[in-house]
Amino acid sequence: MKKLRILFPLTTNDNDYQIEQAQSAEQRRASSAWKLQIGLCGNDAITQSTQILRLSRRTKISGPNAIVFEPVGALPYRRLARAAATAGIGWAVLNS
């Protein structure tokens, strides 16, 4: 069975809540049949959207199967959602 690849771009690594989310995701990944890629954007919405867009454009072999993220700001993430859907990538938004 192929391992699923999950992209989990976090807003920052200096916030207790974000650190807890990363640790929880890593613990879950360790006991599951999927790969996890955690990204950090330094609380910058432009950086976050650029990371997500760049990674969602990868090939089906190396790109993520799903993206789970918490948006940094109020940027219009519709374009990112469309790009992910077009590429066949699942999309979930946390705490929106």
N, CA, C and O atoms as a Tinker XYZ file with bonds, in Angstrom:
   384  protein
     1  N      0.835000   -1.188000    0.000000    73     2
     2  CA     0.000000    0.000000    0.000000    64     1     3
     3  C      0.877000    1.249000    0.000000    63     2     4     5
     4  O      1.848000    1.333000    0.753000    81     3
     5  N      0.535000    2.206000   -0.838000    73     3     6
     6  CA     1.289000    3.450000   -0.953000    64     5     7
     7  C      1.055000    4.333000    0.271000    63     6     8     9
     8  O     -0.071000    4.455000    0.754000    81     7
     9  N      2.133000    4.948000    0.768000    73     7    10
    10  CA     2.005000    5.871000    1.896000    64     9    11
    11  C      1.412000    7.190000    1.431000    63    10    12    13
    12  O      1.840000    7.756000    0.425000    81    11
    13  N      0.433000    7.669000    2.165000    73    11    14
    14  CA    -0.136000    8.976000    1.877000    64    13    15
    15  C      0.823000   10.060000    2.353000    63    14    16    17
    16  O      1.518000    9.887000    3.354000    81    15
    17  N      0.857000   11.165000    1.640000    73    15    18
    18  CA     1.723000   12.288000    1.995000    64    17    19
    19  C      0.835000   13.468000    2.393000    63    18    20    21
    20  O      0.016000   13.939000    1.604000    81    19
    21  N      1.012000   13.938000    3.633000    73    19    22
    22  CA     0.215000   15.033000    4.171000    64    21    23
    23  C      1.113000   16.258000    4.357000    63    22    24    25
    24  O      2.172000   16.170000    4.979000    81    23
    25  N      0.691000   17.378000    3.824000    73    23    26
    26  CA     1.382000   18.652000    4.041000    64    25    27
    27  C      0.651000   19.379000    5.158000    63    26    28    29
    28  O     -0.567000   19.549000    5.106000    81    27
    29  N      1.400000   19.808000    6.171000    73    27    30
    30  CA     0.827000   20.453000    7.351000    64    29    31
    31  C      1.579000   21.753000    7.613000    63    30    32    33
    32  O      2.438000   21.799000    8.493000    81    31
    33  N      1.269000   22.814000    6.862000    73    31    34
    34  CA     1.975000   24.080000    7.052000    64    33    35
    35  C      1.440000   24.843000    8.270000    63    34    36    37
    36  O      0.278000   25.247000    8.304000    81    35
    37  N      2.289000   25.025000    9.240000    73    35    38
    38  CA     1.923000   25.733000   10.472000    64    37    39
    39  C      2.311000   27.200000   10.371000    63    38    40    41
    40  O      3.161000   27.582000    9.567000    81    39
    41  N      1.673000   28.008000   11.199000    73    39    42
    42  CA     1.931000   29.445000   11.139000    64    41    43
    43  C      3.274000   29.824000   11.752000    63    42    44    45
    44  O      3.967000   30.697000   11.230000    81    43
    45  N      3.647000   29.179000   12.850000    73    43    46
    46  CA     4.880000   29.543000   13.547000    64    45    47
    47  C      5.313000   28.409000   14.464000    63    46    48    49
    48  O      4.527000   27.508000   14.759000    81    47
    49  N      6.558000   28.452000   14.913000    73    47    50
    50  CA     7.022000   27.446000   15.877000    64    49    51
    51  C      7.335000   28.084000   17.233000    63    50    52    53
    52  O      8.026000   27.478000   18.052000    81    51
    53  N      6.835000   29.296000   17.479000    73    51    54
    54  CA     7.058000   29.936000   18.778000    64    53    55
    55  C      5.744000   30.166000   19.528000    63    54    56    57
    56  O      5.639000   31.070000   20.357000    81    55
    57  N      4.767000   29.350000   19.228000    73    55    58
    58  CA     3.452000   29.434000   19.844000    64    57    59
    59  C      3.132000   28.060000   20.421000    63    58    60    61
    60  O      3.234000   27.056000   19.716000    81    59
    61  N      2.744000   28.002000   21.698000    73    59    62
    62  CA     2.494000   26.719000   22.349000    64    61    63
    63  C      1.459000   25.875000   21.609000    63    62    64    65
    64  O      1.607000   24.658000   21.501000    81    63
    65  N      0.413000   26.523000   21.102000    73    63    66
    66  CA    -0.637000   25.791000   20.392000    64    65    67
    67  C     -0.088000   25.159000   19.113000    63    66    68    69
    68  O     -0.385000   24.002000   18.818000    81    67
    69  N      0.706000   25.910000   18.357000    73    67    70
    70  CA     1.286000   25.391000   17.118000    64    69    71
    71  C      2.285000   24.269000   17.407000    63    70    72    73
    72  O      2.334000   23.274000   16.684000    81    71
    73  N      3.073000   24.434000   18.457000    73    71    74
    74  CA     4.024000   23.396000   18.844000    64    73    75
    75  C      3.281000   22.115000   19.209000    63    74    76    77
    76  O      3.693000   21.021000   18.824000    81    75
    77  N      2.190000   22.255000   19.951000    73    75    78
    78  CA     1.370000   21.095000   20.328000    64    77    79
    79  C      0.762000   20.423000   19.099000    63    78    80    81
    80  O      0.715000   19.195000   19.024000    81    79
    81  N      0.303000   21.210000   18.146000    73    79    82
    82  CA    -0.235000   20.640000   16.912000    64    81    83
    83  C      0.828000   19.832000   16.169000    63    82    84    85
    84  O      0.559000   18.724000   15.704000    81    83
    85  N      2.020000   20.382000   16.061000    73    83    86
    86  CA     3.112000   19.687000   15.368000    64    85    87
    87  C      3.474000   18.393000   16.083000    63    86    88    89
    88  O      3.655000   17.360000   15.440000    81    87
    89  N      3.579000   18.441000   17.398000    73    87    90
    90  CA     3.922000   17.240000   18.168000    64    89    91
    91  C      2.840000   16.173000   18.033000    63    90    92    93
    92  O      3.142000   14.991000   17.866000    81    91
    93  N      1.600000   16.587000   18.105000    73    91    94
    94  CA     0.489000   15.653000   17.975000    64    93    95
    95  C      0.480000   15.005000   16.586000    63    94    96    97
    96  O      0.272000   13.798000   16.463000    81    95
    97  N      0.703000   15.800000   15.557000    73    95    98
    98  CA     0.737000   15.269000   14.194000    64    97    99
    99  C      1.892000   14.293000   14.022000    63    98   100   101
   100  O      1.735000   13.249000   13.390000    81    99
   101  N      3.047000   14.626000   14.579000    73    99   102
   102  CA     4.210000   13.731000   14.494000    64   101   103
   103  C      3.947000   12.406000   15.217000    63   102   104   105
   104  O      4.295000   11.340000   14.708000    81   103
   105  N      3.340000   12.474000   16.388000    73   103   106
   106  CA     3.013000   11.255000   17.140000    64   105   107
   107  C      2.054000   10.384000   16.336000    63   106   108   109
   108  O      2.226000    9.167000   16.263000    81   107
   109  N      1.064000   10.998000   15.744000    73   107   110
   110  CA     0.076000   10.270000   14.948000    64   109   111
   111  C      0.727000    9.650000   13.721000    63   110   112   113
   112  O      0.431000    8.509000   13.365000    81   111
   113  N      1.613000   10.399000   13.076000    73   111   114
   114  CA     2.311000    9.913000   11.893000    64   113   115
   115  C      3.160000    8.701000   12.216000    63   114   116   117
   116  O      3.240000    7.765000   11.421000    81   115
   117  N      3.791000    8.711000   13.374000    73   115   118
   118  CA     4.671000    7.608000   13.764000    64   117   119
   119  C      3.921000    6.283000   13.849000    63   118   120   121
   120  O      4.512000    5.221000   13.651000    81   119
   121  N      2.638000    6.339000   14.141000    73   119   122
   122  CA     1.862000    5.104000   14.276000    64   121   123
   123  C      0.946000    4.863000   13.075000    63   122   124   125
   124  O      0.040000    4.034000   13.152000    81   123
   125  N      1.162000    5.560000   11.992000    73   123   126
   126  CA     0.281000    5.447000   10.834000    64   125   127
   127  C      1.083000    5.166000    9.570000    63   126   128   129
   128  O      2.312000    5.223000    9.561000    81   127
   129  N      0.360000    4.867000    8.522000    73   127   130
   130  CA     0.997000    4.570000    7.238000    64   129   131
   131  C      0.967000    5.792000    6.334000    63   130   132   133
   132  O      0.546000    5.695000    5.181000    81   131
   133  N      1.406000    6.939000    6.836000    73   131   134
   134  CA     1.473000    8.126000    6.005000    64   133   135
   135  C      2.687000    8.955000    6.350000    63   134   136   137
   136  O      3.244000    8.841000    7.442000    81   135
   137  N      3.092000    9.789000    5.415000    73   135   138
   138  CA     4.231000   10.687000    5.600000    64   137   139
   139  C      3.699000   12.075000    5.909000    63   138   140   141
   140  O      2.647000   12.478000    5.414000    81   139
   141  N      4.436000   12.794000    6.727000    73   139   142
   142  CA     4.024000   14.129000    7.137000    64   141   143
   143  C      5.124000   15.125000    6.829000    63   142   144   145
   144  O      6.288000   14.892000    7.152000    81   143
   145  N      4.761000   16.228000    6.211000    73   143   146
   146  CA     5.707000   17.318000    5.979000    64   145   147
   147  C      5.152000   18.550000    6.660000    63   146   148   149
   148  O      4.113000   19.081000    6.267000    81   147
   149  N      5.861000   19.002000    7.693000    73   147   150
   150  CA     5.450000   20.186000    8.426000    64   149   151
   151  C      6.211000   21.383000    7.867000    63   150   152   153
   152  O      7.431000   21.335000    7.706000    81   151
   153  N      5.497000   22.434000    7.578000    73   151   154
   154  CA     6.111000   23.659000    7.084000    64   153   155
   155  C      5.851000   24.801000    8.056000    63   154   156   157
   156  O      4.878000   24.771000    8.810000    81   155
   157  N      6.701000   25.784000    8.039000    73   155   158
   158  CA     6.542000   26.978000    8.882000    64   157   159
   159  C      6.605000   28.207000    7.991000    63   158   160   161
   160  O      7.384000   28.253000    7.039000    81   159
   161  N      5.789000   29.198000    8.301000    73   159   162
   162  CA     5.773000   30.393000    7.452000    64   161   163
   163  C      6.063000   31.679000    8.224000    63   162   164   165
   164  O      5.995000   32.765000    7.648000    81   163
   165  N      6.387000   31.578000    9.518000    73   163   166
   166  CA     6.731000   32.767000   10.286000    64   165   167
   167  C      5.598000   33.774000   10.402000    63   166   168   169
   168  O      5.837000   34.982000   10.413000    81   167
   169  N      4.369000   33.285000   10.487000    73   167   170
   170  CA     3.184000   34.146000   10.601000    64   169   171
   171  C      3.022000   35.084000    9.407000    63   170   172   173
   172  O      2.470000   36.176000    9.547000    81   171
   173  N      3.495000   34.670000    8.247000    73   171   174
   174  CA     3.405000   35.483000    7.040000    64   173   175
   175  C      2.474000   34.786000    6.046000    63   174   176   177
   176  O      2.790000   33.707000    5.546000    81   175
   177  N      1.338000   35.402000    5.764000    73   175   178
   178  CA     0.335000   34.803000    4.882000    64   177   179
   179  C      0.862000   34.597000    3.461000    63   178   180   181
   180  O      0.536000   33.600000    2.816000    81   179
   181  N      1.664000   35.522000    2.979000    73   179   182
   182  CA     2.222000   35.393000    1.625000    64   181   183
   183  C      3.142000   34.176000    1.559000    63   182   184   185
   184  O      3.067000   33.386000    0.618000    81   183
   185  N      4.007000   34.029000    2.558000    73   183   186
   186  CA     4.907000   32.877000    2.604000    64   185   187
   187  C      4.108000   31.582000    2.675000    63   186   188   189
   188  O      4.418000   30.616000    1.977000    81   187
   189  N      3.078000   31.564000    3.519000    73   187   190
   190  CA     2.263000   30.351000    3.656000    64   189   191
   191  C      1.589000   29.988000    2.333000    63   190   192   193
   192  O      1.633000   28.832000    1.912000    81   191
   193  N      0.978000   30.952000    1.689000    73   191   194
   194  CA     0.280000   30.653000    0.439000    64   193   195
   195  C      1.263000   30.234000   -0.652000    63   194   196   197
   196  O      0.950000   29.361000   -1.461000    81   195
   197  N      2.442000   30.843000   -0.684000    73   195   198
   198  CA     3.464000   30.472000   -1.663000    64   197   199
   199  C      3.934000   29.043000   -1.440000    63   198   200   201
   200  O      4.081000   28.278000   -2.394000    81   199
   201  N      4.172000   28.681000   -0.178000    73   199   202
   202  CA     4.583000   27.307000    0.140000    64   201   203
   203  C      3.529000   26.301000   -0.311000    63   202   204   205
   204  O      3.846000   25.299000   -0.953000    81   203
   205  N      2.284000   26.575000    0.027000    73   203   206
   206  CA     1.203000   25.653000   -0.322000    64   205   207
   207  C      1.078000   25.531000   -1.837000    63   206   208   209
   208  O      0.968000   24.420000   -2.356000    81   207
   209  N      1.093000   26.638000   -2.544000    73   207   210
   210  CA     0.961000   26.614000   -3.997000    64   209   211
   211  C      2.122000   25.872000   -4.649000    63   210   212   213
   212  O      1.917000   25.058000   -5.549000    81   211
   213  N      3.341000   26.154000   -4.194000    73   211   214
   214  CA     4.521000   25.498000   -4.763000    64   213   215
   215  C      4.462000   23.990000   -4.547000    63   214   216   217
   216  O      4.729000   23.219000   -5.469000    81   215
   217  N      4.116000   23.571000   -3.343000    73   215   218
   218  CA     4.087000   22.144000   -3.043000    64   217   219
   219  C      2.911000   21.435000   -3.704000    63   218   220   221
   220  O      3.010000   20.250000   -4.024000    81   219
   221  N      1.801000   22.136000   -3.913000    73   219   222
   222  CA     0.657000   21.499000   -4.559000    64   221   223
   223  C      0.882000   21.319000   -6.056000    63   222   224   225
   224  O      0.173000   20.546000   -6.701000    81   223
   225  N      1.851000   22.016000   -6.605000    73   223   226
   226  CA     2.157000   21.883000   -8.033000    64   225   227
   227  C      3.144000   20.760000   -8.332000    63   226   228   229
   228  O      3.457000   20.508000   -9.496000    81   227
   229  N      3.629000   20.095000   -7.317000    73   227   230
   230  CA     4.536000   18.969000   -7.543000    64   229   231
   231  C      3.780000   17.841000   -8.230000    63   230   232   233
   232  O      2.551000   17.844000   -8.300000    81   231
   233  N      4.530000   16.894000   -8.727000    73   231   234
   234  CA     3.902000   15.758000   -9.406000    64   233   235
   235  C      3.134000   14.895000   -8.418000    63   234   236   237
   236  O      3.321000   14.999000   -7.206000    81   235
   237  N      2.281000   14.055000   -8.946000    73   235   238
   238  CA     1.507000   13.154000   -8.093000    64   237   239
   239  C      2.416000   12.180000   -7.350000    63   238   240   241
   240  O      2.032000   11.650000   -6.307000    81   239
   241  N      3.605000   11.941000   -7.870000    73   239   242
   242  CA     4.536000   11.014000   -7.219000    64   241   243
   243  C      5.181000   11.648000   -6.002000    63   242   244   245
   244  O      5.345000   10.976000   -4.984000    81   243
   245  N      5.556000   12.927000   -6.072000    73   243   246
   246  CA     6.274000   13.551000   -4.955000    64   245   247
   247  C      5.455000   14.577000   -4.180000    63   246   248   249
   248  O      5.851000   14.977000   -3.085000    81   247
   249  N      4.334000   15.006000   -4.719000    73   247   250
   250  CA     3.521000   16.020000   -4.049000    64   249   251
   251  C      2.629000   15.425000   -2.976000    63   250   252   253
   252  O      2.528000   14.204000   -2.851000    81   251
   253  N      1.980000   16.289000   -2.198000    73   251   254
   254  CA     1.111000   15.798000   -1.122000    64   253   255
   255  C     -0.201000   15.234000   -1.659000    63   254   256   257
   256  O     -0.673000   15.626000   -2.726000    81   255
   257  N     -0.781000   14.303000   -0.896000    73   255   258
   258  CA    -2.122000   13.803000   -1.193000    64   257   259
   259  C     -3.177000   14.665000   -0.508000    63   258   260   261
   260  O     -4.334000   14.705000   -0.927000    81   259
   261  N     -2.754000   15.360000    0.563000    73   259   262
   262  CA    -3.666000   16.218000    1.319000    64   261   263
   263  C     -2.900000   17.372000    1.943000    63   262   264   265
   264  O     -1.717000   17.260000    2.262000    81   263
   265  N     -3.609000   18.486000    2.110000    73   263   266
   266  CA    -3.060000   19.660000    2.779000    64   265   267
   267  C     -4.001000   19.990000    3.929000    63   266   268   269
   268  O     -5.206000   20.152000    3.737000    81   267
   269  N     -3.433000   20.086000    5.127000    73   267   270
   270  CA    -4.194000   20.465000    6.320000    64   269   271
   271  C     -3.481000   21.680000    6.895000    63   270   272   273
   272  O     -2.298000   21.606000    7.228000    81   271
   273  N     -4.192000   22.802000    7.016000    73   271   274
   274  CA    -3.492000   23.996000    7.488000    64   273   275
   275  C     -4.430000   24.944000    8.219000    63   274   276   277
   276  O     -5.654000   24.859000    8.124000    81   275
   277  N     -3.798000   25.849000    8.951000    73   275   278
   278  CA    -4.493000   26.935000    9.619000    64   277   279
   279  C     -4.046000   28.225000    8.946000    63   278   280   281
   280  O     -2.860000   28.551000    8.981000    81   279
   281  N     -4.965000   28.968000    8.335000    73   279   282
   282  CA    -4.560000   30.171000    7.621000    64   281   283
   283  C     -3.985000   31.233000    8.552000    63   282   284   285
   284  O     -4.478000   31.438000    9.662000    81   283
   285  N     -2.946000   31.897000    8.087000    73   283   286
   286  CA    -2.329000   32.966000    8.855000    64   285   287
   287  C     -3.213000   34.197000    8.876000    63   286   288   289
   288  O     -3.461000   34.770000    9.937000    81   287
   289  N     -3.680000   34.601000    7.733000    73   287   290
   290  CA    -4.458000   35.831000    7.650000    64   289   291
   291  C     -5.697000   35.638000    6.811000    63   290   292   293
   292  O     -6.186000   34.524000    6.624000    81   291
   293  N     -6.180000   36.729000    6.324000    73   291   294
   294  CA    -7.425000   36.699000    5.564000    64   293   295
   295  C     -7.181000   36.721000    4.058000    63   294   296   297
   296  O     -8.020000   37.214000    3.303000    81   295
   297  N     -6.057000   36.200000    3.622000    73   295   298
   298  CA    -5.810000   36.129000    2.182000    64   297   299
   299  C     -6.856000   35.234000    1.533000    63   298   300   301
   300  O     -7.351000   34.300000    2.164000    81   299
   301  N     -7.190000   35.507000    0.303000    73   299   302
   302  CA    -8.151000   34.636000   -0.380000    64   301   303
   303  C     -7.493000   33.299000   -0.741000    63   302   304   305
   304  O     -6.689000   33.229000   -1.671000    81   303
   305  N     -7.829000   32.273000   -0.020000    73   303   306
   306  CA    -7.223000   30.963000   -0.237000    64   305   307
   307  C     -7.967000   30.152000   -1.295000    63   306   308   309
   308  O     -7.656000   28.980000   -1.504000    81   307
   309  N     -8.942000   30.761000   -1.963000    73   307   310
   310  CA    -9.687000   30.044000   -3.005000    64   309   311
   311  C     -8.775000   29.561000   -4.116000    63   310   312   313
   312  O     -8.919000   28.440000   -4.603000    81   311
   313  N     -7.844000   30.398000   -4.515000    73   311   314
   314  CA    -6.916000   30.020000   -5.591000    64   313   315
   315  C     -6.114000   28.785000   -5.188000    63   314   316   317
   316  O     -5.908000   27.878000   -5.994000    81   315
   317  N     -5.671000   28.760000   -3.948000    73   315   318
   318  CA    -4.917000   27.600000   -3.462000    64   317   319
   319  C     -5.800000   26.356000   -3.411000    63   318   320   321
   320  O     -5.373000   25.264000   -3.786000    81   319
   321  N     -7.031000   26.533000   -2.946000    73   319   322
   322  CA    -7.955000   25.400000   -2.874000    64   321   323
   323  C     -8.234000   24.853000   -4.276000    63   322   324   325
   324  O     -8.273000   23.639000   -4.473000    81   323
   325  N     -8.426000   25.736000   -5.236000    73   323   326
   326  CA    -8.658000   25.293000   -6.617000    64   325   327
   327  C     -7.448000   24.565000   -7.186000    63   326   328   329
   328  O     -7.591000   23.534000   -7.844000    81   327
   329  N     -6.248000   25.104000   -6.931000    73   327   330
   330  CA    -5.028000   24.460000   -7.421000    64   329   331
   331  C     -4.877000   23.070000   -6.815000    63   330   332   333
   332  O     -4.508000   22.122000   -7.509000    81   331
   333  N     -5.160000   22.949000   -5.524000    73   331   334
   334  CA    -5.067000   21.648000   -4.863000    64   333   335
   335  C     -6.109000   20.685000   -5.433000    63   334   336   337
   336  O     -5.788000   19.538000   -5.743000    81   335
   337  N     -7.343000   21.140000   -5.572000    73   335   338
   338  CA    -8.407000   20.277000   -6.095000    64   337   339
   339  C     -8.103000   19.831000   -7.524000    63   338   340   341
   340  O     -8.328000   18.675000   -7.883000    81   339
   341  N     -7.589000   20.760000   -8.335000    73   339   342
   342  CA    -7.233000   20.425000   -9.713000    64   341   343
   343  C     -6.153000   19.355000   -9.761000    63   342   344   345
   344  O     -6.141000   18.506000  -10.653000    81   343
   345  N     -5.248000   19.406000   -8.790000    73   343   346
   346  CA    -4.160000   18.423000   -8.713000    64   345   347
   347  C     -4.586000   17.135000   -8.008000    63   346   348   349
   348  O     -3.781000   16.214000   -7.866000    81   347
   349  N     -5.841000   17.062000   -7.568000    73   347   350
   350  CA    -6.326000   15.861000   -6.885000    64   349   351
   351  C     -5.868000   15.769000   -5.443000    63   350   352   353
   352  O     -5.757000   14.671000   -4.897000    81   351
   353  N     -5.598000   16.921000   -4.812000    73   351   354
   354  CA    -5.101000   16.973000   -3.445000    64   353   355
   355  C     -6.247000   17.336000   -2.512000    63   354   356   357
   356  O     -6.983000   18.291000   -2.765000    81   355
   357  N     -6.399000   16.571000   -1.430000    73   355   358
   358  CA    -7.402000   16.878000   -0.424000    64   357   359
   359  C     -7.050000   18.177000    0.297000    63   358   360   361
   360  O     -5.878000   18.549000    0.367000    81   359
   361  N     -8.043000   18.859000    0.826000    73   359   362
   362  CA    -7.840000   20.198000    1.374000    64   361   363
   363  C     -8.654000   20.339000    2.654000    63   362   364   365
   364  O     -9.868000   20.138000    2.634000    81   363
   365  N     -8.005000   20.683000    3.772000    73   363   366
   366  CA    -8.718000   20.913000    5.030000    64   365   367
   367  C     -8.161000   22.158000    5.695000    63   366   368   369
   368  O     -6.947000   22.349000    5.765000    81   367
   369  N     -9.065000   23.006000    6.186000    73   367   370
   370  CA    -8.672000   24.240000    6.846000    64   369   371
   371  C     -9.037000   24.124000    8.313000    63   370   372   373
   372  O    -10.170000   23.773000    8.643000    81   371
   373  N     -8.093000   24.413000    9.198000    73   371   374
   374  CA    -8.302000   24.378000   10.634000    64   373   375
   375  C     -8.524000   25.791000   11.172000    63   374   376   377
   376  O     -7.898000   26.739000   10.697000    81   375
   377  N     -9.401000   25.937000   12.147000    73   375   378
   378  CA    -9.553000   27.188000   12.892000    64   377   379
   379  C     -9.785000   28.398000   11.991000    63   378   380   381
   380  O     -9.218000   29.468000   12.214000    81   379
   381  N    -10.610000   28.220000   10.986000    73   379   382
   382  CA   -10.848000   29.318000   10.055000    64   381   383
   383  C    -12.005000   30.174000   10.528000    63   382   384
   384  O    -12.357000   31.153000    9.870000    81   383
